[in-house]
Amino acid sequence: MPVQIANPVVVAKIERLAAVTGLTKTAAVENAVDRMLAGRQNPSDDDFEARVQAILAQLDRIPDRADAFEAIQWDEHGLPR
């Protein structure tokens, strides 16, 4: 599927990069994208535990509501009574 770049400044940069490197425009863009992706982990390759911890960290940042109530009473071990 082709990619269309409507920004003339970006097109000029790609053309300049291709000319400087001696690559085609496609190869220059591919090389630049590969370099930017190098060392970055693909989200689908992430460790499951790390994703779960990130979600839990986000949930921990949600403040408690003042009008909330606990339907279940909990003991000192965090177990329902």
ABEGO torsion letter per residue (X at the ends): XBBBBABAAAAAAAAAAAAAAGBBAAAAAAAAAAAAABGBBBAAABBAAAAAAAAAAAAAABBBBAABBBABBBBAAGBBX
